[in-house]
Amino acid sequence: MSVGHYDAFGMHVLGPSRFLDGHCHARLSQADDGSPELSIEVVHELPSVESGWVTLLTHDPVKAAAAGHRFLSVQRGPADARRYQIIDGLAVHADPAKRRLLVCVPPTMHRDSVGSFVLGTAMLCYFKAQQRLCLHAAVATQGERTVMICGASGAGKSSLAAALLGHGWQIVVEDLAVVEAVQGGLGVRPGYGRLRLWSDSVGALGLDARTSQIVVGADKHYLPLAVSGRLSAPIDALVFLGARLAADAPGPQLRAISAGASALARLYNQSLAAYLNPPDEIAPLLAQCRQLLAQCDVHELRLVDDWARLDAGCAEITRRLLA
């Protein structure tokens, strides 16, 4: 299988072209770049593990499905390598020490679905194997302001990020925001040059000509983004998306909120697959959440439940946070 060189999550990635082409940006040049920082392989069966592996967590498949959870178990091996068992016959072997990611998928899985899975769930596993805080968030920057927008699936996070592009903001990452220490505080790793949007958002924002379906027949679309290989500046504003207002509301509501215990719980709940964190890793992740809240102005934004009026939410963020 042919391999290609890609830019994803601020790394030089070597991976199978069949699955990654069209899902992340190819590197313009590999000359003098050194070895890839991550090698990705897609297989249909993971090799057997050696001795010394320990099961950290297991979840009942029926209960996991009822709760909307995808992960069934996690094992830890030598040098903190991890194996994640996932529903639908999917599995991931993450070995950060060897800079290697093995992604196990069924042979019948559509190749575009494989590419999307690799850059989403599988990369989440790779960063979680390093005990990094991974948040369900979009990060946008303009001038000296770097804003993180947190929200559950369907809250409007991606649609808001797409609309912010028209107000002079640059999107650093969307969906999988991996928190990193940077000079002056905590920032995030860049993404992989794509923003995922539901079809209703694409239509409401007039982006049909600029997007492409992630998988043929699927309801989610890619919007290309400029690629940055750099970590973001320290996050200095955090916006939680609250419940949407009625479609006939006069406008969006952006208000400052306390960075106390309620905000801490809210932020930790936005960490991806929090139920997968082993007990001894929860305290360090909460400490990062506290640090992030301490360095940020914290707000709640309630959007109007009408994507045709999303521009007003962008204008409010821009006016208030850049003032």
N, C-alpha and C positions, 0 to 999 in steps of 0.2 A: 504494500500500500504506500502510495507517495505521501511525503510529508512536506509541510510548509512552515515558514517562519512567520510569526504573528506578534502583534502588540496587544496585550490584554492585561488589565489590572496592573499596569506599570511594569510589566515584565516582558522579556524576550521569550516567547513560547514556541516550542517545537511541537507540532501536532499533525494528525492525519488530515490532509487536504480535503478528502472526500466529505468530512464532517464539519470542518471549520471554515472552509471557503464560504464567504457570504455572511458569516456570523460574527467575524471580527476582522479588523484591518490587517492585511498582510504588511510585513515590514518592508520598507522601500529598499533597504540594503542590509545585508548580513555581514558585509566586509568589516573586519576589525571590531566586531561587536562581542567577541568572546563566545563562550559556550552559552547555550540557552539557560535561562534561569528556571525553566520548568519544561519537562518533557511529558506530553500527554499521549497515552495509548488507549485505544478503544478495543475491547476484547469481548468475547461472548461467554467466557468462563474465567474466573479469577484463579490463579495458581494457588495451590494449598499453602497454608501458612506454616512456618516453622514453630518449634516449641517456644514457650515463653509468652504466648498471647493470653490476655486477660479480658474477659467480657466485662465492660463497664456498665452498660445499660441494655435492657431488653424491654420491648413493648409488645403487648398482645396485639396481633394483627387486626382482630375484630374491633377492639377498643380504639386502636390507633386510627382505623378507617372512620369510625364514628366521630372521632374528635377532629378529623381533617388532617391528621398527621401522616407524614410519608415515611419517616424513619422507623425501622423496627428494632435495630440493635447497633451497638458500636463496640468494637474491640480495640484494645491498645496492645501494640507490639513493641519490639526493640526500637530504641531511639524515637519513641513517641509516634511511630507509624500507626495509622488507624485504618480500620475497616468498617464501613457503614453498609448495613443491609437495608434496602429500601423496597417499598411496595412494587408490584408489577415486575418482579424479577430483576430489578436494577441493584447494582452494588458499586461501591467506590473503595479503592485502596489508595490512601493518601500517605505518601512518604516524603515529608518535607526535607528530611536530612539528606535524601538522595535526589531531591528536586524532581520527584516522579509522581505522576498521577495515573493510575489504572482505572478505567471506567468500563464497567461491565454492563452491557445492554443486550436485550433479546435480539436474535438475528433478523427478526421481522420488523424491527423498529425503523420507521422512516428516517432517512439520513438527516433531514432537517430537524426532526425531533431530537436526534442524537446530538447535533450541534448545539441546540438550545439547552439541552440537559447538561452538556459538558460545561458550558459557560455560566450556568446557573447553579443547579444543585451540586454538581461535582466540584466546582470551584469553591462553593460554600464549604464542602467537606475538607478541601485542602487547607483553607484558612482556619477552620475550626480545629483541625488537627494541630495547629500552632497556637491554640487557645487564644485566638484573636476575637475581639468583639466585632460581630457582623450584624449590621442593622438593616432593617427593611426601610430604606430611605433614599431620597434623591439629594444631591448636593449641588448647589449652584453658586457661582461666584461672579461678582461684578465690582470692578475697582478694588477697594480694600475690604470688601465684605464677602464673607463665605457663609452661606446659609445651608443648614441641613433641614430637610422637610421629611418628617416621619408620618407614616400612615399605614393602616392595614390595607390589605388587598381590596381594591374597589373604592378606596376613600378619595381618589382623585390625584394621588401623588404624581403619577407619570403624566397625566394630562396637564397638571399644573406646571410640571417641569417643561413640557413641550411648549406651553404658552409663554413661559418666562423667556424663551429664546427670542421672542419678538419684542421684549422689553430690555434687550441689551445684556441679558444674563448668559453665561456660559455654563452648560451642564457638565460637571466633572464626572459624576457617576449617578446611576439610577438603578434601584432595586436592591443590589447587593453592595452595601457601603461598608468597607472593611476599615475599621478605625486603626490609625497608626500614630505613633508619637512623631511629631515634627517640632522644629524649633519654635518655641512659644506656646506649645500646648498639644492638642490632639487634632489631627486632620484625617483624611481618608485617602485610600488608594484610588487612582483613576479607574474607570470602567473599561469597556471594550469597544467603545465607539458606536453603540446602538442604544436606542431608547425604545422600550416596549409599550405599545399603545393598543387599547381595545378599538375595534372598528368604529364604535359610536364616537369616540374621541377623535379619531382620524377624520371622520366626516364633519363633526362640529368645528374642528379647528382648520378645516380646508386643506388637509395635508395629503389627500389621496395621491397626488402626483409625486410626492416625495417619499412615500413609504412603500414597503413590500411586505407580503405575508411571511411570517416566520416559517410556517408550514402551509403548504397548499391546502386550502379549505378551512384553515384555522381562523379564529376570530382575533388573533393578536398579530400586530404588524411592527416592523422595525422602522424607526426614524433614524437615519444616519446622523452621527455626531462627530465633531472634530475630536481627534485623539490627542491626549496629553500623556506623556510618559512620566509626569511629575506628580508627587504627592500634592494634595491640596494645601493651601494655607490653613492655619488653625481655624476651626469652626468658631464663629463668634456670634451666631444667631441660630436658634433652634426653634422650628415651627412644627407643632403638632397639629395634624388635621383632625378637627372635631366633626361631630355629626353635621351633615349638610342642612342648610336652611331650606325652607319651602321655596319652590320655584318663583313664587310671587314676592319674595322678600325684597326689601329695598336695595340690598347690597350685601357683600361679604362682611364678615366681622373678624377683625384681627385685634386681639387683646393680649397684653402682657400677663403672664401667670407666674406664680411662685415656682422656684426651682427646688422645692422641698421634697418630702417623701412621696407625695402623690406623683410628681413629675418623674422621680426616680423609678417608681414602679411602672409608670407609663413608658419610659424609655427602655427599660429592661424588657418589657413585654414586646417591644418592637425589634428585639434581637431575633434573628432568624433561627428557627428550630430551637427555641430556648429549652424545650422539654428534653433536648438531647444533651444538655450540658451536664457532665458528671458533677456530683455534689461538691467535690474539692475544687472545681473550677468556677463555681458560681460567685464566690466572694471576690476574686480578682476582676471578674467581668463587671460586677456591681461597682467596684472601685473605679473602673474606667468610666462607667456611666456617671458617677458622682463628679469625676473630674471634668467630664464633658459639660455637664450642667453648670458647674462652677465657672467655666470660662465663657459661658454663653448668656446672651439675652434670650429669655424663653418666652414664647408666644403660643397662643392657640388661634388657628384660623378656621373659621366655618365658611365654607363656600356655598354659594347658591346652587341648588340642585337643577342647574340648567347650564350645560357646557357652552351654550351660545353666549353666556354671560361670564365665562371664565376669565376673560380679559380684565374684568373689574378686580378680581382677586389678585392678579399679577400687578395691576396698578397700585393696589393697596400695599402689597409687600414692598414694591419698589419705592413708593413714597415714604412709608414708615421706616423701612430698614436702611435706606440710603440717606435719610435725613441727617 
